[in-house]
Structures are given as C-alpha cells and as structure tokens.
Amino acid sequence: MKLGLPEGPDSIGGIIKICILAVGGQGGGVLSGWVTDVAQRSGWHVQSTSVAGVAQRTGATIYYVEMMPRDPARPNDFPVLSLSPSPGDVDILIAAELAEAGRAVLRGFVTPERTALIVSNHRMLAVSEKIVPGDGRADSETVIRRAGEAARRIVHFDMETLARQAGSVISASLFGALAGSGELPFPREAFEATVSSGGKGARASLAAFALAYDRAAGVPAAATTDVVEEAKGEHGTVIPPRFAQAWQALLRRTAALPQPVRDMADPGLRKVVDFLDLAYGEEYLSQVERIAATDTEAEGFAFSREAAKYIANAMVYDDIIRVADLKTRSARGDRVRREVHLGDSQTLATTEYFHPRMEELCGVLPAGLGAAIEARPKLMKTLNRFVDRGRRIRTDTIHGFGMLWVIGGLRRFRRRLLRHKVEAAHMREWLALAETERAGNYALGVEVLKCRRLIKGYSDTHVRGHSKFDRVLACLSLLKGRTDAADWLRRLREAALADADGVMLDGAIKTVRSFAEAPAANVS
C-alpha cells in the first residue's frame, strides 16, 4: 500500500508526514536533510524541523518532515506546514534503533490504519539494560511483533550492519530502506542523486543505500549476503606468520571435537589465544578435549559444550593488564574515530578513566610479592590510601598512551603474577566440583558450570560477582539428594543475576533453606 497523491491543491491528504527518531551519532540530521533534498529535487513543497531529546539515551532527537506536490495552477503559493508530529498523524516513521520504534508506538506516532514503520532492528542498549548483572536486554522479538501490530506496514532488518560493512553510517541504509519501501513517489535515481551530492563519503553511502534498498524492496541481493558473510569473517584472530603452523594445528584439534562442543571451542580458542598466547590456547584445548572424552552423545554433549564456553571465560579474566591492552589497541582507536565521525581537519582527545584498588595492583605483581603484601592487612590499608582513587589518563598524549601500552605489555609475564595463580586455582576447583556433581547428576553438573557466568569484570564488580558465585554454590549441600537440585541451582543463579544488590538471591537462598531439612522431593 502506498500513499496516494492529492486529488486537488487544497486536499490535506496530499501532505506526506515523516517522523525520524535517532539518537546522537546516528546521522538523523543527515537523513532528514536527504529526505528534504529528494523532495525539493522533485519540485515538491517541503519543510523539516527537529526537536532535540533530553540526552543521548533518555530521548531521541525527533526530526519531522512534511512535504506535498506543487499545484501547477498555483506555482507561487506556499502551504502552511506543521512544525512537529502529532499522535495518530504520521504517515512514515523511521527509527534508527529498535527501542526508539517501541517508544514511538507508545507515544501514539504509529497507527495501524496509517503509518508505515521503517526501523533498524539492531539494539543500542539503554543504561537500565546495561546495569543488570545478567542479561538485561529487552525482548527484541516482542518489540518487533508489537510494532508490527501497531503499524500499517513494517520494514525492519539490521541496517546498522549493512551500513558498517559498506563503510558508511546508518543514515545511508535508512535512506535506502525508505526508498526501497516505495512509500514515497520518487524514483530510485532521485534518491541516489541526493546521496551522490554529498561529496566525500558518497561512494560508501551509495553502497549502503543500495544494500538497504534491495532488502526493503524484496529484491534478491547476492551482494547483501556477500557483505554479511564478509562481516562474519572479519574478526578473525590475527596470528603472526611465524606462528601460523602452530595455530593451524590448534584449529585442527578444535575441528576434531564433537559438533556441539566445536561450536563453542572455536571462539573460545580464539579468545584465549588473543588474551595470552598459543600455549595458553593449547592449555584450553587440553581441558576441553579431556572433558569431551568423558562426555556422552546421549546428553547432546551438554556438559562439555558448556565447559568449552565457560573455561574460556574463566581463563580470560579482566585485570589491569587486560584493560590497558584493550584500550591501546589500534582497532579500538579506529572504532572511536569512526563513531565520532572524525573529520580530516579534526583531532581527537581521549581520556580514559581508571579506578583500581590495592587488590588489583597486587594482582599484577609477582605471585610471592603480591601474596606477601595481601597477607598484611595494615600495609594493604595504608597503601590503598594512595591507590584507591579515580584516575583520568589522556591516551591521546605520548605519556598517557605510553603508560597504558607498557602496562598492557605485561601480558607476557602473566603466568608469574598473583592474579593468574589465583584465577587458575579457582578454575581448577570449580571444574572439579562440576565434574563431581556430574557423576551423580548430569544436569546438576551442567548448572554448576553455568554458575561461572556470575563472575565478570574487575575491581568491585569482580568482587560482587565472586561473592554471589560462592553463595550460590554453597547451597549445593542443601540440595544434595534432591531430584530437582539442578532446577533449584538454576533458580539461584538467575536470582543472583537479577539485581546488583543481591536482594533476590537472599530471598531465593531463604527459600532453599526453608525446605533443606525436608525429605528430597520434586518441587515445581
């Protein structure tokens, strides 16, 4: 269904009303400018306005465009157009991110009898989603389904990925989706002429436009598949040529694992090698191979599959060295410059924030020295007065970048440091516990492995996660002999992930303790 043209010059139905919602950095202003330009090129009356949101994630900027064809009988007349959208009075709504589409539906901008909704279904997580210790993401499928029910028509796919792989930004693919949807009565050439007039970057923008246009129009586009497949392979582990043979040997060992295990072991191996070296990757594979050899196909190799995932997470822990290494990688600098759209005549000033404690500092000391300091509480307290404070480091300066680069370079000495010794010992204990529980209850052993998910981050975040991990597994003795032990351990883990303060975990543990003395029985 396409919007009809007016029957006469005074017909209000001839006005096409377009609302664009985009947060900072998504090119909403560029997109509204393109929409305005393509209408002007076609000889239409057009007007665009914008209302800025409160902040980047508390409100998107609303760009509003109204357009209508000129009446040949009144070439010098100019219509009075609205400055802002009204609920129930929007013909096309373009959302640069899925959550913004959901908010537009809630605000009444999307109506089933009128509005065509064009939305990129990728996500930019809100702060409320990020602060949840577990998976705090809103259900994207629910948002898409409800948005589809609220709209006359919905066009949605991951336009961010298409734009990124074309070397452009999402405004170009959103413009392509608008053109491909057929909701505006302008030929493709008019849209492309608008993009081409942009000067520098026009070629990449046209590529993103073309991919999105074909996708929205339902045209079989082999190029789209090629671009997506290329994107999947671009994050491969970079191995120096002198280590290529050893790396291929590790990949062959991964390929020999059962399929369910291999799906996790391959990315796990890459993650571990990137963290330290090939020898560390060999240690990882040896653990996974040993566990897989004792697993059973009848259970779908569930235990060894989870082991492949969570052993990699345990081996790749966050410490000061890891943080410094990631912040000084060239790929990160390239990404930041790309996200802020750095111009040729501009320079980028980057300030990194660090807040380590004395415990983190001891963790990057030789094991003997670090342990000796930690064993002296008074010394730790005294030293912590000088260490436990926030620090801002300018990584666009030689001094700031050089300091982090040196710290990141300590990764080669990791095996001798206290934090590595502690993490390795804790991983061995956790694996031994999981394998012991598996012997009596396979499902319970799998749940013990999954509890590793509770430990993440560094500094205070790591301490809180470690505390929850210990509290959850301490309940194993209370669940001993119960046929529903695995289910209850899962509930405890989910409660621990539900909030940062551990309130729900406290309640779940009280529930377990309340029936700990009762005879083992199934609990629904």
C-alpha positions as a printed NumPy array, in Angstrom:
array([[  0.   ,   0.   ,   0.   ],
       [  1.41 ,   3.383,  -0.983],
       [  0.376,   6.879,  -0.013],
       [ -1.922,   8.434,  -2.565],
       [ -1.351,  11.81 ,  -4.184],
       [ -3.86 ,  14.612,  -3.532],
       [ -6.943,  14.92 ,  -5.701],
       [ -6.753,  18.73 ,  -5.611],
       [ -4.478,  21.506,  -4.451],
       [ -6.436,  22.009,  -1.216],
       [ -6.552,  18.338,  -0.26 ],
       [ -4.875,  17.851,   3.116],
       [ -4.465,  14.188,   2.208],
       [ -1.728,  15.222,  -0.214],
       [  0.659,  16.068,   2.639],
       [  3.091,  13.296,   3.47 ],
       [  4.218,  13.429,   7.102],
       [  7.504,  11.764,   8.041],
       [  8.889,  11.41 ,  11.549],
       [ 12.519,  10.326,  12.111],
       [ 13.805,   9.233,  15.532],
       [ 17.555,   8.94 ,  16.052],
       [ 19.966,   9.29 ,  18.963],
       [ 23.336,  11.028,  18.896],
       [ 25.789,   9.787,  16.296],
       [ 23.23 ,   8.039,  14.065],
       [ 23.026,  10.786,  11.459],
       [ 19.39 ,  11.744,  11.952],
       [ 20.12 ,  15.276,  10.768],
       [ 21.786,  13.982,   7.622],
       [ 18.843,  11.675,   6.931],
       [ 16.25 ,  14.433,   7.351],
       [ 18.353,  16.621,   5.05 ],
       [ 18.373,  13.896,   2.403],
       [ 14.606,  13.422,   2.667],
       [ 14.15 ,  17.175,   2.275],
       [ 16.535,  17.307,  -0.673],
       [ 14.909,  14.466,  -2.613],
       [ 11.522,  16.193,  -2.275],
       [ 12.957,  19.501,  -3.45 ],
       [ 14.637,  17.817,  -6.425],
       [ 11.208,  16.526,  -7.415],
       [  9.693,  20.005,  -7.223],
       [  7.666,  19.43 ,  -4.048],
       [  6.952,  21.774,  -1.176],
       [  8.869,  20.53 ,   1.861],
       [  9.64 ,  21.642,   5.395],
       [ 11.808,  19.995,   8.074],
       [ 12.21 ,  20.684,  11.788],
       [ 13.848,  18.95 ,  14.729],
       [ 13.289,  18.715,  18.471],
       [ 16.303,  17.52 ,  20.453],
       [ 15.943,  14.83 ,  23.096],
       [ 16.925,  15.426,  26.725],
       [ 20.083,  13.325,  26.408],
       [ 21.593,  10.678,  24.2  ],
       [ 19.818,   7.728,  25.818],
       [ 16.87 ,   9.402,  27.59 ],
       [ 15.31 ,  10.773,  24.443],
       [ 15.975,  10.617,  20.726],
       [ 16.004,  13.728,  18.597],
       [ 12.773,  13.933,  16.602],
       [ 13.213,  15.113,  13.021],
       [  9.95 ,  15.968,  11.341],
       [  9.401,  16.456,   7.615],
       [  6.213,  17.438,   5.809],
       [  6.005,  17.519,   2.004],
       [  3.399,  17.882,  -0.721],
       [  3.451,  18.269,  -4.519],
       [  3.218,  21.728,  -6.058],
       [ -0.028,  22.677,  -7.746],
       [  0.761,  23.758, -11.351],
       [ -2.229,  26.102, -11.182],
       [ -0.726,  27.854,  -8.147],
       [  3.024,  27.976,  -8.775],
       [  3.608,  30.871,  -6.365],
       [  1.541,  29.576,  -3.442],
       [  3.229,  28.126,  -0.381],
       [  1.388,  25.865,   2.066],
       [  1.488,  26.25 ,   5.84 ],
       [  3.021,  23.035,   7.211],
       [  3.253,  21.762,  10.777],
       [  6.386,  22.082,  12.888],
       [  6.061,  18.864,  14.901],
       [  4.364,  15.465,  14.663],
       [  1.078,  14.673,  16.372],
       [ -0.042,  11.261,  17.663],
       [ -2.106,   9.457,  15.078],
       [ -0.992,  11.824,  12.312],
       [  2.234,  10.308,  10.933],
       [  2.449,   8.586,   7.537],
       [  6.031,   7.264,   7.725],
       [  8.029,   6.765,  10.9  ],
       [ 11.747,   5.957,  10.625],
       [ 13.526,   4.696,  13.751],
       [ 17.295,   4.293,  13.765],
       [ 17.129,   1.719,  16.556],
       [ 14.566,  -0.826,  17.757],
       [ 13.867,   0.653,  21.19 ],
       [ 13.066,   4.004,  19.592],
       [ 10.44 ,   2.282,  17.444],
       [  8.895,   0.878,  20.605],
       [  8.841,   4.324,  22.201],
       [  7.227,   5.781,  19.086],
       [  4.446,   3.195,  19.331],
       [  3.89 ,   4.051,  22.995],
       [  3.7  ,   7.764,  22.137],
       [  0.979,   7.123,  19.546],
       [  3.035,   8.115,  16.494],
       [  2.419,   4.697,  14.893],
       [ -1.142,   3.75 ,  13.922],
       [ -2.38 ,   0.628,  12.091],
       [ -4.578,   2.491,   9.613],
       [ -1.92 ,   4.966,   8.54 ],
       [  1.726,   4.571,   9.498],
       [  4.46 ,   2.719,   7.629],
       [  7.207,   1.902,  10.134],
       [ 10.806,   1.625,   8.886],
       [ 13.205,   0.529,  11.608],
       [ 16.67 ,  -0.947,  12.018],
       [ 16.218,  -3.885,  14.361],
       [ 19.695,  -3.714,  15.912],
       [ 19.955,  -2.572,  19.526],
       [ 21.79 ,   0.18 ,  21.387],
       [ 21.362,  -0.855,  24.995],
       [ 19.917,   1.668,  27.419],
       [ 21.617,   2.256,  30.779],
       [ 18.763,   0.413,  32.521],
       [ 19.597,  -2.671,  30.419],
       [ 23.35 ,  -2.466,  30.987],
       [ 23.275,  -2.238,  34.784],
       [ 21.559,  -5.613,  35.215],
       [ 24.234,  -8.187,  36.247],
       [ 22.762, -10.786,  33.882],
       [ 21.034, -10.309,  30.549],
       [ 19.025,  -7.127,  30.994],
       [ 18.155,  -6.686,  27.33 ],
       [ 14.549,  -6.089,  26.39 ],
       [ 12.996,  -8.819,  24.24 ],
       [ 13.564,  -7.612,  20.674],
       [ 11.128, -10.095,  19.151],
       [  8.332,  -8.785,  21.355],
       [  9.066,  -5.188,  20.345],
       [  9.066,  -6.131,  16.645],
       [  5.814,  -8.069,  16.972],
       [  4.022,  -5.299,  18.852],
       [  5.352,  -2.635,  16.495],
       [  4.149,  -4.665,  13.525],
       [  0.692,  -4.909,  15.066],
       [  0.6  ,  -1.155,  15.661],
       [  1.716,  -0.153,  12.154],
       [  0.06 ,  -0.328,   8.773],
       [  3.27 ,  -1.84 ,   7.483],
       [  6.668,  -2.552,   8.977],
       [ 10.033,  -2.781,   7.209],
       [ 12.769,  -3.994,   9.546],
       [ 16.243,  -5.519,   9.303],
       [ 19.717,  -4.777,  10.658],
       [ 20.545,  -1.599,   8.781],
       [ 23.459,  -0.794,  11.083],
       [ 25.351,  -3.902,   9.957],
       [ 24.772,  -3.181,   6.273],
       [ 25.972,   0.404,   6.701],
       [ 29.049,  -0.593,   8.669],
       [ 30.121,  -3.203,   6.149],
       [ 29.715,  -0.676,   3.34 ],
       [ 31.973,   1.701,   5.261],
       [ 29.154,   4.16 ,   5.875],
       [ 26.722,   5.087,   8.658],
       [ 23.173,   4.013,   9.371],
       [ 21.576,   7.15 ,   7.895],
       [ 22.539,   5.876,   4.424],
       [ 20.903,   2.48 ,   4.894],
       [ 17.81 ,   4.048,   6.482],
       [ 17.507,   6.267,   3.412],
       [ 17.872,   3.212,   1.197],
       [ 15.155,   1.385,   3.137],
       [ 12.844,   4.393,   2.764],
       [ 13.45 ,   4.463,  -0.998],
       [ 13.067,   0.694,  -1.351],
       [  9.828,   0.653,   0.641],
       [  8.064,   2.571,  -2.145],
       [  6.328,   4.807,   0.407],
       [  7.496,   7.963,  -1.383],
       [  6.541,   8.542,  -5.037],
       [ 10.07 ,   9.329,  -6.207],
       [ 12.283,   7.171,  -8.473],
       [ 15.407,   5.493,  -7.158],
       [ 17.545,   7.795,  -9.29 ],
       [ 16.302,  10.833,  -7.361],
       [ 17.348,   9.287,  -4.058],
       [ 20.747,   8.303,  -5.443],
       [ 21.302,  11.803,  -6.839],
       [ 20.728,  13.206,  -3.363],
       [ 23.271,  10.846,  -1.808],
       [ 25.798,  11.466,  -4.592],
       [ 25.711,  15.197,  -3.945],
       [ 27.198,  14.619,  -0.505],
       [ 30.783,  14.778,  -1.755],
       [ 33.288,  12.896,   0.405],
       [ 31.901,   9.565,   1.593],
       [ 29.232,   9.476,  -1.099],
       [ 30.547,   6.236,  -2.577],
       [ 30.28 ,   4.356,   0.716],
       [ 26.868,   5.916,   1.379],
       [ 25.629,   4.771,  -2.037],
       [ 26.814,   1.238,  -1.309],
       [ 24.901,   1.178,   1.998],
       [ 21.892,   2.75 ,   0.272],
       [ 21.885,   0.063,  -2.435],
       [ 22.063,  -2.844,   0.037],
       [ 19.189,  -1.461,   2.106],
       [ 17.141,  -0.532,  -0.957],
       [ 17.281,  -4.084,  -2.322],
       [ 16.474,  -5.557,   1.076],
       [ 13.454,  -3.282,   1.604],
       [ 12.221,  -3.792,  -1.961],
       [ 12.484,  -7.563,  -1.643],
       [ 14.981,  -7.811,  -4.493],
       [ 17.26 , -10.89 ,  -4.271],
       [ 20.596,  -9.31 ,  -3.473],
       [ 23.608, -11.597,  -3.582],
       [ 25.724,  -8.61 ,  -2.627],
       [ 23.921,  -8.355,   0.694],
       [ 24.752, -11.941,   1.537],
       [ 28.349, -11.442,   0.483],
       [ 28.713,  -8.386,   2.706],
       [ 27.204, -10.132,   5.729],
       [ 29.39 , -13.198,   5.243],
       [ 32.407, -10.954,   4.939],
       [ 31.419,  -9.278,   8.207],
       [ 31.313, -12.608,   9.994],
       [ 34.857, -13.38 ,   8.988],
       [ 36.485, -10.041,   9.563],
       [ 37.07 , -10.529,  13.285],
       [ 39.387, -13.494,  12.93 ],
       [ 42.355, -13.87 ,  15.258],
       [ 45.488, -12.221,  13.878],
       [ 48.412, -14.635,  14.088],
       [ 51.984, -13.641,  13.122],
       [ 53.274, -15.706,  10.152],
       [ 55.922, -17.483,  12.257],
       [ 53.146, -18.98 ,  14.424],
       [ 50.806, -19.897,  11.57 ],
       [ 51.678, -23.595,  11.581],
       [ 51.117, -23.977,  15.32 ],
       [ 47.847, -22.076,  15.042],
       [ 46.592, -24.364,  12.277],
       [ 47.428, -27.369,  14.442],
       [ 45.194, -25.983,  17.205],
       [ 42.39 , -25.362,  14.725],
       [ 42.621, -28.975,  13.554],
       [ 42.258, -30.158,  17.134],
       [ 39.179, -27.981,  17.505],
       [ 37.693, -29.401,  14.307],
       [ 38.054, -32.928,  15.715],
       [ 35.721, -32.193,  18.644],
       [ 32.021, -33.192,  18.533],
       [ 29.931, -30.601,  16.703],
       [ 28.131, -29.13 ,  19.752],
       [ 31.464, -28.718,  21.537],
       [ 33.24 , -27.372,  18.461],
       [ 30.691, -24.553,  18.145],
       [ 31.882, -23.209,  21.484],
       [ 35.504, -24.338,  21.405],
       [ 36.388, -22.465,  18.218],
       [ 35.508, -18.967,  19.502],
       [ 36.799, -19.977,  22.931],
       [ 40.201, -20.866,  21.481],
       [ 40.434, -17.565,  19.622],
       [ 39.51 , -15.656,  22.761],
       [ 42.112, -17.444,  24.899],
       [ 44.924, -17.055,  22.357],
       [ 44.122, -13.378,  21.945],
       [ 44.316, -12.998,  25.729],
       [ 47.799, -14.504,  26.091],
       [ 49.46 , -16.8  ,  23.537],
       [ 49.267, -20.089,  21.616],
       [ 50.491, -22.104,  24.594],
       [ 47.562, -20.767,  26.592],
       [ 45.27 , -21.878,  23.776],
       [ 46.79 , -25.357,  23.974],
       [ 46.061, -25.442,  27.71 ],
       [ 42.464, -24.534,  26.959],
       [ 42.028, -27.217,  24.301],
       [ 43.579, -29.864,  26.528],
       [ 40.948, -29.176,  29.182],
       [ 38.105, -29.229,  26.661],
       [ 39.344, -32.432,  24.99 ],
       [ 39.698, -34.183,  28.345],
       [ 36.139, -33.302,  29.349],
       [ 34.648, -34.101,  25.936],
       [ 36.276, -37.54 ,  26.012],
       [ 34.259, -38.428,  29.134],
       [ 31.001, -36.891,  27.938],
       [ 28.154, -38.711,  26.23 ],
       [ 26.333, -38.084,  22.97 ],
       [ 23.109, -39.226,  24.622],
       [ 23.113, -35.957,  26.581],
       [ 23.993, -33.934,  23.498],
       [ 27.479, -33.222,  24.909],
       [ 25.808, -30.521,  27.018],
       [ 28.434, -30.697,  29.779],
       [ 31.462, -30.4  ,  27.514],
       [ 29.752, -27.713,  25.434],
       [ 29.207, -25.523,  28.486],
       [ 32.714, -26.346,  29.669],
       [ 34.158, -25.1  ,  26.363],
       [ 32.299, -21.824,  26.839],
       [ 32.945, -21.135,  30.491],
       [ 36.518, -22.413,  30.686],
       [ 37.38 , -19.782,  28.073],
       [ 35.612, -17.134,  30.158],
       [ 37.49 , -18.273,  33.262],
       [ 40.856, -18.206,  31.511],
       [ 40.218, -14.743,  30.046],
       [ 39.782, -12.742,  33.237],
       [ 39.738,  -8.963,  33.492],
       [ 42.673,  -7.289,  35.196],
       [ 44.6  ,  -4.025,  34.831],
       [ 46.754,  -5.566,  32.121],
       [ 43.736,  -6.676,  30.106],
       [ 42.056,  -3.276,  30.366],
       [ 45.228,  -1.414,  29.361],
       [ 45.813,  -3.802,  26.452],
       [ 42.307,  -3.327,  25.052],
       [ 42.396,   0.45 ,  25.423],
       [ 45.648,   0.789,  23.466],
       [ 44.773,  -1.444,  20.507],
       [ 44.687,   0.283,  17.14 ],
       [ 41.304,  -1.286,  16.321],
       [ 39.76 ,   0.49 ,  19.289],
       [ 41.174,   3.833,  18.2  ],
       [ 39.822,   3.29 ,  14.694],
       [ 36.39 ,   2.428,  16.077],
       [ 36.265,   5.541,  18.278],
       [ 37.292,   7.804,  15.381],
       [ 34.669,   6.183,  13.182],
       [ 31.916,   6.524,  15.797],
       [ 32.559,  10.235,  16.391],
       [ 32.882,  10.871,  12.624],
       [ 36.283,  12.495,  12.993],
       [ 36.995,  14.885,  10.134],
       [ 40.315,  15.355,   8.343],
       [ 40.827,  18.727,   9.986],
       [ 39.909,  17.5  ,  13.465],
       [ 41.959,  15.94 ,  16.246],
       [ 40.644,  13.513,  18.837],
       [ 41.342,  13.913,  22.56 ],
       [ 40.665,  10.73 ,  24.527],
       [ 40.51 ,  10.486,  28.313],
       [ 40.332,   7.048,  29.937],
       [ 39.051,   6.596,  33.488],
       [ 40.62 ,   4.073,  35.863],
       [ 39.789,   3.27 ,  39.472],
       [ 41.915,   0.314,  40.608],
       [ 42.232,  -0.782,  44.228],
       [ 45.231,  -2.166,  46.056],
       [ 43.932,  -5.675,  45.359],
       [ 44.203,  -5.069,  41.603],
       [ 47.713,  -3.709,  41.995],
       [ 48.792,  -6.779,  43.994],
       [ 47.274,  -8.962,  41.291],
       [ 49.775,  -7.721,  38.706],
       [ 52.789,  -8.208,  40.998],
       [ 54.895, -11.393,  41.062],
       [ 52.914, -14.043,  42.939],
       [ 55.201, -14.171,  46.002],
       [ 55.41 , -10.41 ,  46.45 ],
       [ 51.709,  -9.81 ,  45.837],
       [ 50.694, -12.538,  48.298],
       [ 53.076, -11.182,  50.942],
       [ 51.531,  -7.705,  50.719],
       [ 47.98 ,  -9.061,  50.792],
       [ 48.843, -11.054,  53.935],
       [ 49.469,  -7.758,  55.8  ],
       [ 46.098,  -6.007,  56.266],
       [ 47.612,  -2.874,  57.847],
       [ 50.051,  -2.458,  54.957],
       [ 47.244,  -3.011,  52.443],
       [ 45.12 ,  -0.375,  54.147],
       [ 47.97 ,   2.141,  54.213],
       [ 48.91 ,   1.618,  50.574],
       [ 45.279,   1.668,  49.49 ],
       [ 45.021,   5.289,  50.604],
       [ 47.303,   6.2  ,  47.71 ],
       [ 45.937,   3.687,  45.194],
       [ 42.142,   3.642,  45.638],
       [ 41.256,   6.813,  43.767],
       [ 39.947,   7.608,  40.317],
       [ 42.485,   8.492,  37.659],
       [ 41.948,  10.106,  34.282],
       [ 44.583,   9.313,  31.679],
       [ 44.865,  11.168,  28.364],
       [ 45.63 ,   8.444,  25.832],
       [ 45.988,  10.978,  23.03 ],
       [ 49.297,  12.027,  24.641],
       [ 52.592,  10.141,  24.421],
       [ 52.874,   9.929,  28.196],
       [ 49.334,   8.627,  28.801],
       [ 49.273,   6.193,  25.9  ],
       [ 52.808,   5.015,  26.612],
       [ 51.987,   4.248,  30.232],
       [ 48.986,   2.078,  29.29 ],
       [ 50.924,   0.447,  26.461],
       [ 53.666,  -0.622,  28.901],
       [ 51.088,  -1.994,  31.35 ],
       [ 49.346,  -3.88 ,  28.556],
       [ 52.705,  -5.341,  27.533],
       [ 52.949,  -7.121,  30.906],
       [ 50.641,  -9.797,  29.475],
       [ 53.697, -11.877,  28.503],
       [ 54.533, -12.238,  32.219],
       [ 51.009, -13.193,  33.308],
       [ 51.803, -16.749,  34.369],
       [ 54.141, -15.448,  37.086],
       [ 51.683, -12.946,  38.538],
       [ 49.477, -13.347,  41.583],
       [ 46.142, -12.811,  39.831],
       [ 46.878, -15.563,  37.334],
       [ 47.8  , -18.024,  40.089],
       [ 44.573, -17.24 ,  41.946],
       [ 42.37 , -17.498,  38.848],
       [ 43.965, -20.767,  37.716],
       [ 43.476, -22.348,  41.157],
       [ 39.863, -21.189,  41.326],
       [ 39.15 , -22.586,  37.861],
       [ 40.547, -25.99 ,  38.849],
       [ 38.357, -26.113,  41.953],
       [ 35.25 , -25.098,  40.02 ],
       [ 35.829, -27.684,  37.286],
       [ 36.496, -30.412,  39.836],
       [ 33.233, -29.559,  41.623],
       [ 31.274, -29.602,  38.344],
       [ 32.707, -32.983,  37.336],
       [ 31.986, -34.42 ,  40.78 ],
       [ 28.361, -33.306,  40.625],
       [ 28.051, -34.6  ,  37.052],
       [ 28.925, -38.09 ,  38.241],
       [ 25.779, -38.218,  40.356],
       [ 23.512, -35.8  ,  38.469],
       [ 24.427, -34.82 ,  34.916],
       [ 22.073, -31.825,  34.795],
       [ 23.396, -30.513,  38.108],
       [ 26.959, -30.688,  36.808],
       [ 25.93 , -28.577,  33.812],
       [ 24.325, -25.99 ,  36.092],
       [ 27.488, -25.768,  38.196],
       [ 29.413, -24.93 ,  35.025],
       [ 26.904, -22.216,  34.134],
       [ 27.389, -20.565,  37.516],
       [ 30.705, -19.262,  36.177],
       [ 28.601, -16.659,  34.427],
       [ 28.278, -14.854,  37.75 ],
       [ 31.954, -13.852,  37.733],
       [ 32.838, -10.97 ,  35.434],
       [ 34.609,  -7.634,  35.303],
       [ 37.313,  -6.458,  37.654],
       [ 37.65 ,  -4.409,  40.848],
       [ 34.348,  -4.059,  42.771],
       [ 32.328,  -5.716,  40.001],
       [ 34.511,  -8.825,  40.19 ],
       [ 34.272,  -8.949,  43.976],
       [ 30.464,  -8.786,  43.93 ],
       [ 30.233, -11.455,  41.249],
       [ 32.647, -13.739,  43.098],
       [ 30.629, -13.355,  46.286],
       [ 27.407, -14.348,  44.506],
       [ 29.174, -17.309,  42.884],
       [ 30.308, -18.578,  46.29 ],
       [ 26.894, -18.072,  47.875],
       [ 25.078, -19.92 ,  45.103],
       [ 27.411, -22.922,  45.118],
       [ 27.352, -23.024,  48.918],
       [ 23.731, -24.148,  48.557],
       [ 24.779, -27.403,  46.876],
       [ 24.956, -29.107,  50.249],
       [ 21.352, -28.052,  50.928],
       [ 20.228, -29.519,  47.594],
       [ 22.082, -32.804,  47.99 ],
       [ 19.959, -35.804,  47.036],
       [ 17.074, -33.828,  45.565],
       [ 15.883, -34.827,  42.109],
       [ 15.209, -31.169,  41.313],
       [ 18.611, -29.952,  42.507],
       [ 19.628, -28.75 ,  39.037],
       [ 16.435, -26.727,  38.692],
       [ 16.95 , -25.07 ,  42.06 ],
       [ 20.574, -24.229,  41.323],
       [ 19.418, -22.62 ,  38.09 ],
       [ 16.859, -20.565,  40.005],
       [ 19.515, -19.418,  42.456],
       [ 21.811, -18.369,  39.612],
       [ 19.042, -16.453,  37.865],
       [ 18.171, -14.715,  41.132],
       [ 21.819, -13.713,  41.535],
       [ 21.8  , -12.222,  38.038],
       [ 18.542, -10.347,  38.546],
       [ 19.917,  -7.399,  40.524],
       [ 23.254,  -5.951,  41.565],
       [ 22.44 ,  -5.768,  45.278],
       [ 21.624,  -9.475,  45.662],
       [ 18.171,  -8.912,  47.17 ],
       [ 16.529, -11.602,  45.043],
       [ 19.373, -14.01 ,  45.769],
       [ 18.842, -13.519,  49.512],
       [ 15.196, -14.442,  49.077],
       [ 15.977, -17.484,  46.944],
       [ 18.519, -18.785,  49.479],
       [ 15.967, -18.392,  52.287],
       [ 13.519, -20.449,  50.252],
       [ 16.09 , -23.209,  49.765],
       [ 16.958, -23.196,  53.471],
       [ 13.278, -23.434,  54.349],
       [ 12.993, -26.899,  52.832],
       [ 16.588, -28.041,  53.386],
       [ 15.568, -30.302,  56.262],
       [ 12.556, -31.721,  54.405],
       [ 12.787, -35.067,  52.568],
       [ 14.024, -34.802,  48.996],
       [ 11.138, -34.304,  46.638],
       [ 10.333, -32.762,  43.293],
       [  9.468, -29.091,  43.543],
       [  7.723, -27.481,  40.612]])
